Amino acid sequence: MGTRGRRRAGSPDARRAILDAARAAFARDGYNASLRGIARAAGVDPALVHHYFPERSRLFMEAVYGGTDGPAMDPAVLDEVRRLPAARQGAALVRVFVTQWDRMGHDRFSALLRAALTNESMVARVRELVVGALVTPLVAKVAPDRVRLRSQLVAGHLVGLGMTRWVARLDAVAAASPEELAIAVGPVIQHYLTGDLGEPSDPSAAEADEPRVGERSGE
Amino acid sequence: MGTRGRRRAGSPDARRAILDAARAAFARDGYNASLRGIARAAGVDPALVHHYFPERSRLFMEAVYGGTDGPAMDPAVLDEVRRLPAARQGAALVRVFVTQWDRMGHDRFSALLRAALTNESMVARVRELVVGALVTPLVAKVAPDRVRLRSQLVAGHLVGLGMTRWVARLDAVAAASPEELAIAVGPVIQHYLTGDLGEPSDPSAAEADEPRVGERSGE
C-alpha cells in the first residue's frame, strides 16, 4: 500500500496504512523490521508511527495478529465452539483455527511465529495470548482434570499444524480442506480436551486446580 | 569454547571447536550468524571455517542438527521403533523424540526452528530431513493409506510439541517426563499412523501411492 504523498496524523487512513506496511515488513524482515522503513512505505512521518504505536510490540501485535480486519481468532467464533457439546469441540476448534488463519494469510502466521522465536518478550506475549486468552478458557470448561497440560498440548498441536500448513507448506496438509483437517485432526484435539492422559508420574508435581498460564518452568 | 591461541588446519580439535562455536552462535543470532565471529570464538582463521564447511548450510546442519555427539535422531533408535508392533509405535516415537531432544538441548531445537523460519532454503532442508528422511519411511511401513498426509501430521505434531516444550517452554509440558508425554501424546501419533483419517473430500486430489516428500504445494 505504498503511496506518494505523506499522510498526516488524523488522516483517516494513516493508521491503517501504517498497519498494512508494518504487516508486510514484519512478514518479510521479522520482528526487528525497520520502523523508519515502515513509515516510508506507509507514506507517513516516522513520528506518526510512534504516535499511534509507542511500543514496537503493540504495532506488531495489531498489524500481525489483530490486523485491520479484526482479530485472528474472533472471540464470537470461539463462543460458538464453547456452546457445543464437549464431544464436538475438538473438530470445531480445528475447523475454526484453520478457516480463520487461511483467511488471515500464511504471512501473518509466519510473522507471528518468527517473532515468537526471535524475541523473548514476544514469546511471553504469544504464550499469554494463545494459551492464556484463547485456549485455556475453552479447555477449562470441559477438561476432567489437568487443565494446564491439556491447554498446552492443544495449543502446541494447533501451532504445529499451522507450521505444517502455512510455514513449511507440506503438500498434503496444505492441500487439505478445513473440513478434512477437522475430521483428521479433530479426534486428536478431542483427546487432549477430554480424553485420558494418564496419571502424572510425580504427584507432588501435579498442577494446581487453578490454571496458571504464562509462567515459565523452572530452569 | 573460546580459546586464546589460534588452532590450525589439521589440528584434531579445530573442526570440533568450529562446530561448538557455530552452535552457540546460531542459537544466539539465528541462521545468519557471523562466520567471522564463529572463527574468532573457535580460535581459528576464518579461512579454516570455509575449508571445513564451504557452505553455511552445511556448517549449520552439522552444528545444530548433527552436532559433535551424533545426529539428533539416531537412526538405530528409529530402527527399534520400526521393529515394534504397529500399535506401539505411536508412544515409542514420542518417547524417542522427547528423550533425544531433551538430551540435545533446547537451544538446538530453537536454532533449527528459527533457521527454518527465516530462510527459505532451510525450510526445504528441514522439511526433507524431518519428513522425508525420518518420518515418512516409518509411517510408510504401517499406514493403511494416505502416507503423505499421515507423515506430515506426525511431523507437524512433533514439531509443535517441541515448540511447546523447548521454545515456548509452557510449564506443564516442559515439566512432564518423557514417559508422561509418551502416554498423553502417544495415542495421537498412533491415530495419525494407523487410525481412520476420513476420506479425502476431493478424490481427484487424492495423493499418489508413492510418497513424494519435499514438494511444495502449488501456490
Interface residues (C-beta under 8 A of the other chain):
Chain A: G30 S110 L113 R114 A116 L117 T118 V123 V126 R127 V131 R146 R148 L149 S151 Q152 L153 A155 G156 H157 L158 V159 G160 L161 M163 T164 R165 V167 A168 R169 L170 D171 A172 V173 A174 A175 A176 S177 E179 E180 I183 A184 V185 P187 V188 H191 Y192 G195 L197 G198 P200 S201 D202 A205 E207 R212 V213 E215 R216 S217 E219
Chain B: G30 S110 L113 R114 A116 L117 T118 V123 V126 R127 V131 R146 R148 L149 S151 Q152 L153 A155 G156 H157 L158 V159 G160 L161 M163 T164 R165 V167 A168 R169 L170 D171 A172 V173 A174 A175 A176 S177 E179 E180 I183 A184 V185 P187 V188 H191 Y192 G195 L197 G198 P200 S201 D202 A205 E207 R212 V213 E215 R216 S217 E219
